[in-house]
């Protein structure tokens, strides 16, 4: 939205504007908002750089017509090209995170480290998206999404290649630095870009567009889970890391260069503390902080759980692939359901509630492959929708003009769940006997994850009640 004032639609665009009295103390028009009362984010259209200037009564120059409001196109070739580029990046950076369970299982079998320690490595790369969210929201406005995406791809590619060297030299600190920290920096850059850039091109189709982008990540997780399992058997873990790094650069560098921002976002502060005065923001913040704890527990531990059921390593990789494919379906359907049926807040409540229900009721009773697959499909579909719907909910509740700063702050609140959700599950698994004891040892970890998901759903339920106690379907 342009920062210039929108003229009265009933007046002629060619009518001269009356002079606006000046406040001689501040040098600004009398009655104009001061700096302290302005919004923290301004979305300025590319053509809206000239300020409105008052005209005097004896000014013989023709008045300048008011610039039209720059509305998003809500589609078109350029918009869907940006969606396609963002989807390719999501395919790789989300896919590598969600397929970590396949590599984790192989490293555990190799004796490289324990499951809880390796889960922490995978969680660091995901948690960096939260730890750096506020700084990245500022960085994307400073350098633009194109260069930020290119930097993110390079970080991820180099990290994967160097992770192979760390495994080759049996260096756990090296794996933490590469597959944890370096990969996480690249993922955090990519996450911020694909979360805010496609949304600039859409209005009523925003949920569908963002859902399509994140669905690409679910498909990436499904494809990479199967590919990694086969690559580990044929090439070994070391070269699997390296091949992923090279392929990631080849596929994602052109996609990163194809990203283009549509609006110029001017941020005046790094953190808008006044948002915490809004109960809507606080409830969304808490919902995300609680709801992210369980999201990576299934993909990280399904291969080990399948092994505890006596299933083959290939079957374990298939469970992760099905989880990720279901996640892709859920990410796309979430956008459609949000736009056409339930609205964003109701949709967020649904995905968190179904995630919690599946963890508390379905996974503990999955003692064979068939019920396990039912859990995988339901939980994958629901949990995948969380990432697709959150940017839409934040924009809907707090306004698109505050999306970047509010979303950055909310994602920062995910740091605890991203970083500690899977390791806590791993520590609970170890405390109750480890994977060697069988499926009973997994239940405390599963119940912990389910309870956190239900806590997030409760926060969204309170938010929904505040917005409309009658609980209308679309909101």
Protein Blocks (a to p, Z undefined) as FASTA:
>chain_A
ZZbdcddfkbcfkbccddddddfknopaehiacfklpcfbdcddfklmbccddddfklcb
dcdddddddddehiajklmmmmmmmmmmmmmmmmmmmmmmmmmmmmmmnomacfklmmmm
mmmmmmmmmmmmmmmmmmmmmnojklmmmmmmmmmmmmmmmmmmmmmnopaklmmmmmmm
mmmmmmmmmmmmmmmmmmmmpcklmmmmmmmmmmmmmmmmmmmmmmmmmmmmmnojklmm
mmmmmmmmmmmmmmmmmpccfbdcddfbfbdfklmmpmklmmmmmmmmmmmmmmmmmmmm
mmmmmmmnopafklmmmmmmmmmmmmmmmmmmmmmmmmmmnommlmmmmmmmmmmmmmmm
mmmmmcbfklmmmmmmmmmmmmmmmmmmmmmmmmmmnopklmmmmmmmmmmmmmmmmmmm
mmmmmmmmmmnnpjmnojklmmmmmmmmmmmmmmmmmmmmmmmmmmomnopabZZ
